Amino acid sequence: QVQLVESGGGLVKPGGSLRLSCAASGFTFSDYSMYWVRQAPGKGLEWVSYSSHDTTTKYYADSVKGRFTISRDNAKNSLYLQMNSLRVEDTAVYYCTRAPYGTAFDYWGQGTLVTVSS
Amino acid sequence: QSALTQEASVSGTVGQKVTLSCSGNDNNVGSFVVGWYQQISHGAPKTVMFGDSLPSGIPDRFSGSRSGTTASLTISGLQPEDEADYYCSTWDYSLHAQVFGGGTKLTVL
């Protein structure tokens, strides 16, 4: 069955860095576009970044552009999010999600919590 | 302010039919497949509909549709376990961004 498992979250000081990982299994990872979506405490869902199946196309929300980098290793069935220059407002649960139609998601991971605080 | 507009709250009784709406424009809802996501008590979101496709394991009391620039999620025969927050989302061509609605809190009375 399809599984997405995020890891790499934790507590980091403002200005610090973290790298999130999403391990995919149960499907041909290289066939699917993937997204990172986050949810700040008490807030709604917010899109963070998109990667096409072959990494040729990547997009970022304005709030993270220039600070976050999405990547993937199709040989390792893994999606990554490198987060630099972290801010307090980046505190959220980060989810990876699969997009079979490119614009809508079918499977979600359980999320990993990133807390940015001094 | 969210790019997609959803009702802040909707309520219904057990067995009732309720419809949640997601209003956008020609650059998003009017052009791309819309997904609907259920989130119970801030747990991980679960997809209950994408376009008019029902994911496996989702009861067929859930259905989706679109008319112009408004997408709708209908739950026929509301159940207590349907109480949750529901979000819609799709791609926005002009923004080059995935956009979400602000979410609808569905209460089952």
Interface residues (C-beta under 8 A of the other chain):
Chain A: Y35 V37 Q39 G44 L45 E46 W47 Y50 Y59 A61 D62 Y95 T97 P100 Y101 G102 T103 A104 F105 D106 Y107 W108 G109 Q110 G111
Chain B: S2 F32 V33 V34 G35 Y37 Q39 H42 A44 P45 K46 T47 F50 G51 P55 D85 Y87 S89 T90 W91 H96 A97 Q98 V99 F100 G101 G102 G103
